[in-house]
Amino acid sequence: MLSRAASSPAGWALPAPAFMSYLLMFATGARRTERRMQDRPGYRDYQKRVVRPLS
């Protein structure tokens, strides 16, 4: 299976970026960090100004 995946890089064109996006948004603790940041002054304004991709 691994040799087949290595010989077909086009097969990773969609799953790899989708998997990386998932890791960056959910596995890195972004939501947990946002919960901690809620108490900081100015964070609500920051959330309104910055759009979170694929939220």
Secondary structure, 3 states (H helix, E strand, C coil): CHHHHHCCHHHHCCHHHHHHHHHHHHHCCHHHHHHHHCCCCCHHHHHHHCCCCCC
